[in-house]
Each structure stands twice: as C-alpha cells, then as structure tokens.
Amino acid sequence: MTASINDVARAAGVSASTVSRALRGRTGVSDEVRDKIAVVAAQLGYTASRSAASLASGRTFTIGVLVPYVGRWFFGTVLDAAERVFSAAGYDVLLYNLGSPEIRKRFFTRLPVRKRVDAVLSLLIPDDEESAALRSLGVPLATTVGGTRPGFTVVGIDDRAGTESAVRHLVNLGHRRIGMISGASGPLHWTTPIERRNAYLDVLADAGIEHDPALEADGDYTVEGGERAMTELLAVSRPPTAVYAQSDEMAMGALRALRRHRLRVPEDVSVVGFDDHELADVVGLTTVAQPVADQGAEAARLLLRQLDEPGAEPPTEQVQMPIRLVLRETTAPPRPRGPQ
C-alpha cells in the first residue's frame, strides 16, 4: 500500500504541512527536522503527488528560464545552479534558448510561458517592451544580468569595480600599453561589455594613460574570439605589454594566441581575465573571481521565496554578490624595452 503524506507526518512526529514544506525545500523548517522527514519519507517510499499539489495550489511547479546562449560557460553555470535549487524544491525547469533575434522576437510576441510557469528567471536583458511583456505574466521575475529594473529581482556583481581592480593591477605593475579584449558583439541589450569598457577607460584616464583605440578588439566572449582578438592586438605597430580580457574564456584564447606567436606569459605579455572560470586555476590565469553559480542559486532562492510569500514585494535594489582579484601566474611587470 502506498504511503501518504499523513503516514510520513505521523512517523516523523510532525504535521502534514511541515512534511510538505520540508520535502519541497520551503522555509520555516529546521535542517534537523528536514533531514528527519527525508529519511522517514525514504523509508516509507513516499513520493509527493505533483498533480495533487498542482490542483490544490493552482501552480504548475514549473519555472521558465530564458537564456541567450545555453552552451556558453557563464550561462550554463548559472542555469545548472538555479536548476538544482528549483529541483530540490520540487519544481521543473522550462528552458527557452533565445540566441537569435528572430527566435527572441517570436518568443516575446507569443509569450509561450503564459499560464505554463509559476516564475521566470531571465539570463538575458529584456528591453522596455520585453520587460513589460514579462511583467504582464503576473509571476515573480528574476535575473542575473544587467542593472535594476521595475518588477525584477536582480542578482549580480559590480562589473565596474571588477574591471577597475583588474586594470589597476596592470597599471600598478608598470604597464602603459594595456589592451582590452571585449565582448562588443554579445547578447542583445547586454550592458556588461559597456560597463567593463567604461571602467577600463576610467582607470587609464586616472593613470594618465592616453587611450589607443587600436588596443581594443572584440573577442565575442569565446575562446576562439579571444584568440582572434589577441592576434589582432599583436599586429598593431606598438602591441600591448598587457591585456585585460572581459572574460576568462577570451583570456584563454589570448593565451593560446600568444603561445602560437611564441611569446611568453607574463614575461612578454601579461594577461588578466574576468570570471574565475573552472579552468582558470589550471592555466594559472590572474582573474577577477565572481561567484557565478552562487548568483544562479541565489536568484532561484529569491524566486521561491516570492512564491512562498506572494504578498511580499521583490527587492527593489540589486542583490550584489562579492568579487575579488585572484593573482596567479599570468601577470608581471613589463620587461624594460624602451617607451611603452
């Protein structure tokens, strides 16, 4: 005979509502009680009925997730962390990969998530019209990219501060020819490349270094793009002695290009990235570390909290996660070789 939620409650010495909250990852249950309920439920072979819960609550127990590039490391890492939190709470994920302008336009025109999800996590930055369309769904909204916007819970980092620490590190080492590999052709409406470029320019200006447009190249936020961009920078009449890449993947591409040109890092060229990619430590990359997975998990938890407390207002300011400069083996003072 199949065990019921009341059987689990009696065996664990708690109420049925406590069992429900514990098994769906809800707040208001201590870790000790949650663990006890999980053990009892497993012993009795109890599995919560999704259909019954849906009928009782009017929910779909599904979260819509919008991504611009599902195959890229940053978005994949955020998605994986968020999905783990949703799954532990008893929710499924309905994924929409909106990488092309055509697919994106069709999605926001038709809004296929309407009445199919209880909340939406957006890993892309909607414009005003798209934001209004998402708000019209009447469900909690969260994002891990871009700045604050009405109706959204935003979890992110200070892109300017991260870039400033990276470029200032190169300036403090004595570099004056500092190149930048950016992601100017990134996802639609993505503000990250702009924020990071502005910070790069500000640090150069503060240090009295004249900006040279020839020392900027687009790396498309990919390893291949970073390699191509580094090759472009090496071809200028006065190549850089140091390079700031707006992502670790582009920095890794830059390292490959330097290796192919038989240039040593950091003796000939210093390189600093941004992200602290899982392979950054393997290649000894100096980088700005951001808690990518934690951003996804925190955004997911905040969405679930809004579902638990439907009357509560979402945070109006950005939930800012910590960042730090991690010094490894790819940066050093420039070699004396005349004016830089």
RODO-2510 file (C-alpha; in nm, 4 decimals, decimal comma):
residues 340
     n   res          X          Y          Z
     1     m     0,0000     0,0000     0,0000
     2     t     0,1377     0,3441    -0,0980
     3     a     0,2347     0,5670     0,1935
     4     s     0,0585     0,9017     0,2239
     5     i     0,1811     1,2363     0,3478
     6     n    -0,0116     1,1739     0,6724
     7     d     0,1804     0,8460     0,7227
     8     v     0,5085     1,0351     0,6930
     9     a     0,3843     1,3064     0,9286
    10     r     0,2825     1,0533     1,1956
    11     a     0,6101     0,8636     1,1706
    12     a     0,8162     1,1815     1,1891
    13     g     0,6042     1,3363     1,4654
    14     v     0,5204     1,6495     1,2693
    15     s     0,2244     1,7932     1,0826
    16     a     0,1429     1,7113     0,7208
    17     s     0,2047     2,0758     0,6253
    18     t     0,5548     2,0546     0,7745
    19     v     0,6234     1,7436     0,5659
    20     s     0,5065     1,9284     0,2567
    21     r     0,7300     2,2305     0,3263
    22     a     1,0313     2,0145     0,4087
    23     l     1,0125     1,7931     0,1010
    24     r     0,9622     2,0898    -0,1311
    25     g     1,2513     2,2909     0,0132
    26     r     1,0330     2,5563     0,1696
    27     t     1,1394     2,7879     0,4505
    28     g     1,0263     2,7519     0,8107
    29     v     1,1677     2,4018     0,8673
    30     s     1,4922     2,3394     1,0546
    31     d     1,7661     2,1338     0,8889
    32     e     1,7319     1,8697     1,1602
    33     v     1,3583     1,8256     1,1042
    34     r     1,4002     1,8417     0,7256
    35     d     1,6617     1,5638     0,7344
    36     k     1,4437     1,3506     0,9632
    37     i     1,1441     1,3874     0,7321
    38     a     1,3552     1,2986     0,4285
    39     v     1,4742     0,9791     0,5982
    40     v     1,1233     0,8787     0,7054
    41     a     0,9817     0,9521     0,3599
    42     a     1,2510     0,7360     0,2008
    43     q     1,1871     0,4513     0,4453
    44     l     0,8146     0,4580     0,3730
    45     g     0,8660     0,5003    -0,0010
    46     y     0,6644     0,8200    -0,0052
    47     t     0,6642     1,0371    -0,3199
    48     a     0,4736     1,3639    -0,3310
    49     s     0,1970     1,3791    -0,5896
    50     r     0,2718     1,6609    -0,8340
    51     s    -0,0768     1,6561    -0,9825
    52     a    -0,2456     1,6718    -0,6453
    53     a    -0,0258     1,9580    -0,5344
    54     s    -0,0958     2,1438    -0,8577
    55     l    -0,4707     2,1045    -0,8176
    56     a    -0,4586     2,2158    -0,4572
    57     s    -0,2366     2,5198    -0,5138
    58     g    -0,3160     2,6225    -0,8699
    59     r     0,0542     2,6120    -0,9509
    60     t     0,2357     2,4408    -1,2369
    61     f     0,5507     2,3729    -1,0321
    62     t     0,7494     2,4847    -1,3333
    63     i     0,9948     2,7750    -1,3644
    64     g     1,0623     2,9343    -1,7024
    65     v     1,4283     3,0144    -1,7736
    66     l     1,5325     3,2413    -2,0619
    67     v     1,8919     3,2251    -2,1869
    68     p     2,0734     3,3895    -2,4799
    69     y     2,3417     3,1204    -2,5167
    70     v     2,2734     2,7953    -2,3352
    71     g     2,6055     2,6446    -2,4459
    72     r     2,8312     2,9124    -2,3005
    73     w     3,0037     2,8576    -1,9674
    74     f     2,8619     3,1550    -1,7739
    75     f     2,5004     3,0915    -1,8688
    76     g     2,5352     2,7152    -1,8331
    77     t     2,6826     2,7523    -1,4840
    78     v     2,4076     2,9915    -1,3691
    79     l     2,1424     2,7624    -1,5182
    80     d     2,2829     2,4486    -1,3542
    81     a     2,2971     2,6098    -1,0086
    82     a     1,9467     2,7538    -1,0381
    83     e     1,8037     2,4241    -1,1625
    84     r     1,9451     2,2417    -0,8603
    85     v     1,7653     2,4808    -0,6247
    86     f     1,4407     2,4560    -0,8206
    87     s     1,4606     2,0759    -0,8363
    88     a     1,5224     2,0450    -0,4631
    89     a     1,2057     2,2490    -0,4065
    90     g     1,0013     2,0256    -0,6357
    91     y     0,9990     2,2474    -0,9444
    92     d     1,0789     2,1612    -1,3054
    93     v     1,2557     2,3974    -1,5446
    94     l     1,1156     2,5001    -1,8823
    95     l     1,4132     2,6299    -2,0832
    96     y     1,3976     2,8792    -2,3710
    97     n     1,7189     2,9350    -2,5670
    98     l     1,6726     3,2763    -2,7309
    99     g     2,0076     3,3146    -2,9065
   100     s     1,8924     3,4715    -3,2315
   101     p     1,6954     3,7953    -3,2831
   102     e     1,4278     3,6039    -3,4771
   103     i     1,3692     3,3443    -3,2048
   104     r     1,3736     3,6128    -2,9379
   105     k     1,1188     3,8276    -3,1226
   106     r     0,8905     3,5268    -3,1720
   107     f     0,9105     3,4363    -2,8025
   108     f     0,8151     3,7839    -2,6792
   109     t     0,5392     3,8129    -2,9381
   110     r     0,3758     3,4818    -2,8454
   111     l     0,4853     3,4540    -2,4784
   112     p     0,4556     3,0730    -2,4707
   113     v     0,5302     3,0718    -2,0961
   114     r     0,1931     3,2281    -2,0137
   115     k    -0,0014     3,0039    -1,7724
   116     r     0,2736     2,7412    -1,8041
   117     v     0,5151     2,8655    -1,5352
   118     d     0,4993     2,9970    -1,1803
   119     a     0,8005     3,2293    -1,2188
   120     v     1,0605     3,3358    -1,4752
   121     l     1,4396     3,3548    -1,4403
   122     s     1,5828     3,5639    -1,7237
   123     l     1,9516     3,5320    -1,8104
   124     l     1,9114     3,7874    -2,0854
   125     i     1,8434     4,1589    -2,0564
   126     p     1,4975     4,2493    -2,1847
   127     d     1,4335     4,5895    -2,3359
   128     d     1,1455     4,8034    -2,2083
   129     e     0,8883     4,6340    -2,4311
   130     e     1,0108     4,2855    -2,3419
   131     s     1,0178     4,3734    -1,9711
   132     a     0,6558     4,4888    -1,9916
   133     a     0,5625     4,1630    -2,1631
   134     l     0,7217     3,9582    -1,8861
   135     r     0,5568     4,1672    -1,6147
   136     s     0,2210     4,1049    -1,7828
   137     l     0,2580     3,7365    -1,6913
   138     g     0,1842     3,8262    -1,3297
   139     v     0,4526     3,5923    -1,1911
   140     p     0,7736     3,6599    -0,9944
   141     l     1,0662     3,7649    -1,2161
   142     a     1,4410     3,7484    -1,1520
   143     t     1,7618     3,7968    -1,3492
   144     t     2,1375     3,7624    -1,3004
   145     v     2,2444     4,0151    -1,5656
   146     g     2,2086     4,3893    -1,6032
   147     g     2,1040     4,6537    -1,3560
   148     t     1,7859     4,7107    -1,1618
   149     r     1,4519     4,7270    -1,3420
   150     p     1,0916     4,7507    -1,2172
   151     g     0,9318     4,4197    -1,1254
   152     f     1,2542     4,2166    -1,1308
   153     t     1,4705     4,0723    -0,8568
   154     v     1,8280     4,1289    -0,9768
   155     v     2,1243     3,9266    -0,8515
   156     g     2,4618     4,0282    -0,9902
   157     i     2,8016     4,1875    -0,9373
   158     d     2,9683     4,5264    -0,9725
   159     d     3,1195     4,4966    -1,3222
   160     r     3,2887     4,8344    -1,2963
   161     a     3,4616     4,7556    -0,9677
   162     g     3,5816     4,4205    -1,1005
   163     t     3,7296     4,5734    -1,4145
   164     e     3,8866     4,8577    -1,2200
   165     s     4,0699     4,6117    -0,9943
   166     a     4,1981     4,4143    -1,2944
   167     v     4,3196     4,7110    -1,4998
   168     r     4,4569     4,8952    -1,1967
   169     h     4,6590     4,5823    -1,1141
   170     l     4,8239     4,6056    -1,4569
   171     v     4,8851     4,9798    -1,4135
   172     n     5,0416     4,9223    -1,0726
   173     l     5,2755     4,6663    -1,2258
   174     g     5,4056     4,9406    -1,4547
   175     h     5,2214     4,8692    -1,7801
   176     r     5,1289     5,1616    -2,0052
   177     r     5,0293     4,9793    -2,3253
   178     i     4,7248     4,7945    -2,1903
   179     g     4,4953     4,6301    -2,4425
   180     m     4,1411     4,5081    -2,3882
   181     i     3,9560     4,2148    -2,5406
   182     s     3,5846     4,2871    -2,5094
   183     g     3,2567     4,1241    -2,5974
   184     a     3,1058     4,4043    -2,8017
   185     s     2,9012     4,1590    -3,0085
   186     g     2,7468     3,9910    -2,7055
   187     p     2,3762     3,9168    -2,6426
   188     l     2,1179     4,1796    -2,7345
   189     h     2,0901     4,4664    -2,4829
   190     w     2,3745     4,3205    -2,2726
   191     t     2,5254     4,6022    -2,0668
   192     t     2,8217     4,4101    -1,9219
   193     p     3,0656     4,4892    -2,2082
   194     i     2,9754     4,8575    -2,1858
   195     e     3,0202     4,8761    -1,8080
   196     r     3,3535     4,6972    -1,8235
   197     r     3,4817     4,9094    -2,1113
   198     n     3,3891     5,2318    -1,9316
   199     a     3,5765     5,1149    -1,6227
   200     y     3,8804     5,0266    -1,8371
   201     l     3,8812     5,3748    -1,9887
   202     d     3,8394     5,5398    -1,6478
   203     v     4,1399     5,3593    -1,4986
   204     l     4,3563     5,4531    -1,7969
   205     a     4,2495     5,8167    -1,7625
   206     d     4,3148     5,8184    -1,3870
   207     a     4,6643     5,6815    -1,4516
   208     g     4,7368     5,9458    -1,7155
   209     i     4,7491     5,6864    -1,9933
   210     e     4,6199     5,8008    -2,3300
   211     h     4,3602     5,5663    -2,4750
   212     d     4,4619     5,3989    -2,8006
   213     p     4,1592     5,2571    -2,9893
   214     a     4,3946     5,0182    -3,1698
   215     l     4,4423     4,8342    -2,8392
   216     e     4,0787     4,7220    -2,8263
   217     a     3,9494     4,4119    -3,0045
   218     d     3,6224     4,2185    -2,9971
   219     g     3,6524     3,8608    -2,8711
   220     d     3,2822     3,7652    -2,8755
   221     y     3,3114     3,6127    -2,5261
   222     t     3,4545     3,2873    -2,6675
   223     v     3,7943     3,1153    -2,6631
   224     e     3,8151     3,1352    -3,0418
   225     g     3,7180     3,5019    -3,0362
   226     g     3,9794     3,5755    -2,7701
   227     e     4,2480     3,4107    -2,9806
   228     r     4,1438     3,6092    -3,2861
   229     a     4,1339     3,9351    -3,0889
   230     m     4,4788     3,8761    -2,9372
   231     t     4,6190     3,8124    -3,2835
   232     e     4,4746     4,1477    -3,3946
   233     l     4,6346     4,3253    -3,0985
   234     l     4,9743     4,1717    -3,1737
   235     a     4,9552     4,3083    -3,5286
   236     v     4,9374     4,6766    -3,4306
   237     s     5,2505     4,8893    -3,4697
   238     r     5,3018     4,9108    -3,0919
   239     p     5,1407     4,5992    -2,9426
   240     p     5,0331     4,5896    -2,5772
   241     t     5,2539     4,4673    -2,2958
   242     a     4,9420     4,3642    -2,1035
   243     v     4,5859     4,2666    -2,1913
   244     y     4,2639     4,2718    -1,9927
   245     a     4,0076     4,0247    -2,1274
   246     q     3,6469     4,0787    -2,0222
   247     s     3,6019     3,7042    -1,9680
   248     d     3,8284     3,4123    -1,8820
   249     e     3,7287     3,2286    -2,1977
   250     m     3,8584     3,5170    -2,4074
   251     a     4,1688     3,5324    -2,1869
   252     m     4,2340     3,1640    -2,2528
   253     g     4,2062     3,2315    -2,6234
   254     a     4,4554     3,5140    -2,5819
   255     l     4,6970     3,2773    -2,4071
   256     r     4,6697     3,0356    -2,6992
   257     a     4,7427     3,3125    -2,9496
   258     l     5,0460     3,4251    -2,7516
   259     r     5,1739     3,0701    -2,7348
   260     r     5,1354     3,0308    -3,1105
   261     h     5,3309     3,3516    -3,1604
   262     r     5,5994     3,2119    -2,9279
   263     l     5,5531     3,4893    -2,6767
   264     r     5,5934     3,4143    -2,3075
   265     v     5,3336     3,4945    -2,0425
   266     p     5,3884     3,7008    -1,8323
   267     e     5,7481     3,7784    -1,9395
   268     d     5,6475     3,9233    -2,2782
   269     v     5,2773     3,9932    -2,2263
   270     s     5,0648     3,9922    -1,9105
   271     v     4,7055     3,8700    -1,9258
   272     v     4,4207     3,9134    -1,6780
   273     g     4,0675     3,7794    -1,7169
   274     f     3,7292     3,8038    -1,5505
   275     d     3,5103     3,5250    -1,4030
   276     d     3,7412     3,2699    -1,2367
   277     h     3,6340     3,0002    -1,4810
   278     e     3,6777     2,6432    -1,3557
   279     l     3,9903     2,6129    -1,5749
   280     a     4,1426     2,9476    -1,4703
   281     d     4,3447     2,7893    -1,1918
   282     v     4,4630     2,5123    -1,4252
   283     v     4,6208     2,7638    -1,6651
   284     g     4,7384     2,9920    -1,3819
   285     l     4,5248     3,2841    -1,5007
   286     t     4,5112     3,6014    -1,2954
   287     t     4,1459     3,6986    -1,2941
   288     v     3,8573     3,8715    -1,1222
   289     a     3,6593     3,5998    -0,9450
   290     q     3,2825     3,6234    -0,9410
   291     p     3,0536     3,3621    -0,7794
   292     v     2,8732     3,2593    -1,0987
   293     a     2,6984     2,9519    -0,9587
   294     d     2,6030     3,1387    -0,6409
   295     q     2,4291     3,4060    -0,8479
   296     g     2,2089     3,1439    -1,0123
   297     a     2,1340     2,9720    -0,6830
   298     e     2,0525     3,2990    -0,5047
   299     a     1,8226     3,4155    -0,7849
   300     a     1,6407     3,0822    -0,7679
   301     r     1,6028     3,1033    -0,3897
   302     l     1,4639     3,4566    -0,4127
   303     l     1,2068     3,3445    -0,6710
   304     l     1,0992     3,0556    -0,4499
   305     r     1,0715     3,2924    -0,1549
   306     q     0,8356     3,5136    -0,3549
   307     l     0,6256     3,2086    -0,4399
   308     d     0,6176     3,1162    -0,0701
   309     e     0,5283     3,4716     0,0287
   310     p     0,3109     3,6027    -0,2575
   311     g     0,2285     3,9237    -0,0736
   312     a     0,5922     4,0226    -0,0250
   313     e     0,7469     4,2837    -0,2528
   314     p     1,0559     4,1769    -0,4524
   315     p     1,3829     4,3525    -0,3663
   316     t     1,3963     4,6919    -0,5364
   317     e     1,7749     4,7120    -0,5474
   318     q     2,0285     4,4771    -0,6986
   319     v     2,1440     4,1941    -0,4735
   320     q     2,5180     4,2338    -0,5179
   321     m     2,7480     3,9335    -0,4845
   322     p     3,1165     3,9664    -0,3818
   323     i     3,4059     3,9783    -0,6284
   324     r     3,7836     3,9673    -0,5777
   325     l     4,1043     3,9842    -0,7774
   326     v     4,2854     3,6483    -0,7798
   327     l     4,6590     3,6781    -0,8531
   328     r     4,8147     3,3829    -1,0331
   329     e     5,0945     3,3403    -1,2871
   330     t     4,9901     3,5437    -1,5921
   331     t     5,0752     3,8963    -1,4764
   332     a     5,4109     4,0597    -1,4022
   333     p     5,5874     4,3948    -1,4541
   334     p     5,6744     4,4716    -1,8173
   335     r     6,0226     4,3982    -1,9417
   336     p     6,2365     4,7087    -1,9992
   337     r     6,2277     4,7637    -2,3755
   338     g     6,2055     5,1323    -2,4427
   339     p     5,8960     5,3540    -2,4320
   340     q     5,5676     5,1719    -2,3768
***
